[in-house]
C-alpha cells in the first residue's frame, strides 16, 4: 500500500519527468547507445541521420534526467577532434532496505 506522498510522487514522475525522455529523438538516441560503450554527439548525429545541434540538445536533457553521463574525452571518429564522450548511466537496482 502506497502512502499519499508516494502516490503523488509516482503521478508526477509519470506525467512530468518520464515523458521528457520519451520524445522520439531521445528514444532514438537511447536505443542506439547500448551498441557502443561511449559516443560523441557527432557520432550519434551521423549514425541516426540527425542534426548535431538536435543531438546536443537531447543529450543535454538526458544528462539532466541522469540517463546519460559524460565519461571522458577521446578523438571523435567523425571529426578527428578530441571531444567529450557520453554513455548510458548503468541501471542501479533499487534498495528498498533504505526505507
C-alpha positions in Angstrom: 0.0 0.0 0.0 1.4 3.4 -1.0 1.1 6.5 1.1 -0.4 9.6 -0.4 3.0 11.2 -0.8 4.3 8.1 -2.7 1.2 8.1 -5.0 1.7 11.8 -5.7 5.4 11.3 -6.4 4.6 8.5 -8.9 2.0 10.6 -10.6 4.4 13.5 -11.0 7.1 11.2 -12.3 4.9 9.5 -14.9 3.3 12.8 -16.0 6.2 15.2 -16.0 9.7 13.6 -15.7 9.3 10.4 -17.7 7.8 12.0 -20.8 10.7 14.4 -21.2 13.0 11.5 -22.1 10.4 9.8 -24.2 10.3 12.2 -27.2 11.1 10.4 -30.4 14.6 11.8 -30.8 15.6 11.0 -27.3 14.2 7.4 -27.7 16.3 7.0 -30.9 19.4 8.2 -29.1 18.8 5.9 -26.1 18.0 2.9 -28.2 21.3 3.1 -30.1 23.6 3.9 -27.2 24.0 0.3 -25.9 25.6 -0.8 -29.2 28.8 1.1 -28.3 30.4 1.8 -24.9 30.6 5.6 -25.5 29.6 8.2 -28.1 30.3 11.7 -29.2 27.5 13.9 -30.3 28.7 13.9 -33.9 28.9 10.1 -34.0 25.3 9.9 -32.7 24.2 12.5 -35.2 25.8 10.7 -38.1 24.6 7.3 -37.1 21.0 8.5 -36.6 21.0 10.9 -39.5 20.1 13.8 -37.2 21.4 17.3 -36.9 24.3 17.7 -34.5 22.5 20.5 -32.7 19.4 18.3 -32.2 21.6 15.5 -30.7 23.4 18.0 -28.4 20.1 19.4 -27.1 18.7 15.9 -26.4 22.0 14.8 -24.8 21.9 17.8 -22.5 18.3 17.0 -21.5 19.2 13.3 -20.9 22.2 14.4 -18.7 19.8 16.5 -16.6 17.5 13.5 -16.3 20.6 11.4 -15.3 20.0 8.9 -18.2 23.4 9.6 -19.7 26.7 10.9 -18.3 29.9 12.4 -19.6 32.6 9.8 -19.2 35.8 11.4 -20.5 37.3 12.6 -23.8 38.6 10.9 -26.9 39.1 11.5 -30.6 35.7 11.7 -32.5 35.5 9.2 -35.3 33.7 11.8 -37.5 35.7 14.9 -36.9 39.0 13.6 -35.5 38.9 16.2 -32.8 39.2 15.4 -29.1 35.8 15.9 -27.6 33.7 14.8 -24.6 32.0 11.5 -24.8 28.8 10.2 -23.2 27.5 6.8 -22.1 24.3 5.5 -20.6 24.1 5.6 -16.9 24.2 2.0 -15.7 20.9 0.7 -14.2 21.0 0.8 -10.4 18.9 -1.7 -8.5 16.6 0.0 -6.1 17.5 -0.7 -2.5 14.3 -1.0 -0.5 16.2 -1.6 2.7 17.0 2.1 3.0 13.4 2.9 3.9 
